[in-house]
Amino acid sequence: MSGNYPKVVKQNVNLGKLPYISNVDGNGQRIISFHEDHVVERFSRVLSLTRVQDALEINLFLEHRYKGLFMPPKRGGKKNPLGGVSVITIDSLANSMSLFLQWIEAKDVDWHEVYAVSDSDKAKYWLPVYRYRKHLIDQVIARKIDRDTANLYIKHVRQFYEWARKQRRIDKLPFKYKTKIIKKKRKDGGLDLLFTDYGSEERGFTITTTDLLIPKKYKQKKSGDSSLSPYSQEELKLLYASKELAKQGAKLRVDLAVQCGLRAEEVATFEASHIVDPSLDNKVIYYITFVGKFDKERTIMMSNGLMKSLWEYRNDKEHQDRLAKWQLLHGNCDDAPLFLNRSGSFMSRKSIGNVISIVRKELKLVGKELKRDFHDLRSTFATNLAGFLIYKNLPIGFVQFKLMQLLGHDDFSTTLKYINFARSLTFDKQMASWVEKLFGEFVEPLQQDAFKVEQQGGDDE
C-alpha cells in the first residue's frame, strides 16, 4: 500500500469543554472553539484515508478513554486532570487499534458484524473479532509477536467493542464473559496472603474471563526466562562507573529503577511533588503512592538516602530552569514530572531508557560489553529484594505478596517467577553487602508487616 494505510499520528489536540462554531475560515471550513480549552500535546490519533468512519469511531473511543467518560481508572486524575487514562495508555490503545484497522482494511470486513449465523461456538469464529483473534494467534505461532503482546492487542479491541455497545453503535457484544474460581491447596505451612479464608485447605478467588484471548498453549517455550535478566554485580559496577551516570539526572533515573522497581515510563511521569525534604522528618523509609503503568495505583518504598538525593536534584539550578519552562507551557507546577527535558517538557520513555544505550556505546569503546537494557534494572530490583528477604528469613508467602504490591503485578504468577528465580540462585555473598546497603532499611518495617499479617491470620482461624 501507499501511505494511505491506517497509522498512528500524534498531534496537539484541544479536548476542551463545550465546543461551539466560532467562525468560518477562508476555505469555508467551520472553526471549532471551546468555552474551556484543554490542549493535549502529541495526542495519538488513528488515521485512515479509506476507512474514515471507522477511524473516527476509534478516535472518539480514545478521546472518551482520555476524558474518563469510559472505563476511567481509579486514580487516573492524578496524572490526567480530566480524570481519564494517561497519554501513554492512549499511545498503547491507538497502536492496538491501528493494527486492528489495518487488518479490517486488508480483509475488507465490517467490525460492526456481531451476530453469528447460529448460536454454536463454531459459528461465532466467523465473526470479524474472532477472525482477528485467529490472525493474532498466527502471528504468535510465526513468532512475529509474543503471546503477551497479542493478548494486549485483543484486550484493547475488546474494550473498543464494549465502548461501542455502551454507545449503541452495536446491538450486542460478539463475545461473552464468564466467571470462574481459581483454587489452590495450601501444601506448606508458609503464609500465603494471595488466598483469603485462613484455616481452610481449599482456597481460591473469583476471576472474570472470556475466550476472546490468546490461549496459554500458544505461549512460546523458552530456555529459562529471558524476561528475568537482572544485572550482575560486575555489570552494575560498569554501569555506575560510566561517564553517563556521572550526570546526576541519569544516575537518579537508574536509581529509581534499581532501588524502587520503576519502569521507564513510570520514571518519565514520576511527579516532583512526591519528593520531600527528608531533613524535616528524618524517616528511615518513605512510602510513595503514585499511578504507574496502565494507570494502576501502587505504593513503593524509598530509602532515606535516595529521597535525600532526589530532593537535592529537585532543588538544583538545572531542574529549576527546566521547571520554569514547564510553567510557561502549562501554567502551573503542581503536576510537573521530576525529570524534564531541556525544553521543559516530559521526557519520553525512550529517552529514559536511552541511558543504557549510551553506556553500552561508551563501554564498547573500551572493549567491554553490556547486554542488559533499562527494564532489566527492574528485574534486578525484584530478584535482589526477593533473595534478600528470603535470606533474612521472612515468610515466603509474605515475600510473594509484598513483592507483588511493590511491583504492581495483577497476576501473582508473574511475581512468583521472580521469587523462584531468586530461590534458584545461591545468595551471592559479594553481592550481599551491596544489597544490604540498598534494602537493609526495608527489613525491619517488612518484618513488622509480616508479623502483623501472621497475627491477623491467626485471629481469623
Secondary structure, 3 states (H helix, E strand, C coil): CCCCCCEEEEEEEECCEEEEEEEECCCCCEEEEEEECCEEEEEEEEECCCCHHHHHHHHHHHHHHHHCCCCCCCCHHHCCCCCCCCHHHHHHHHHHHHHHHHHHHHHCCCCCCCCCCCCCHHHHCCCHHHHHHHHHHHHHHCCCCCHHHHHHHHHHHHHHHHHHHHCCCCCCCCCCEEEEEEEEECCCCCCCCCCCCCCCCEEEEEEEEECCCCCHHHCCCCCCCCCCCCCCHHHHHHHHCCCHHHCHHHHHHHHHHHHHCCCHHHHHHCEHHHCCCHHHCCCCEEEEEEECHHHCEEEEEEEHHHHHHHHHHHCCHHHHHHHHHHHHHHCCCCCCECCECCCCCECCHHHHHHHHHHHHHHHHCCCCCCCCCCHHHHHHHHHHHHHHHHHCCCCHHHHHHHHHHHHCCCCHHHHHHHHHHHHHCCCCHHHHHHHHHHHHHHHHHHHHHHHHHHHHHHHHC
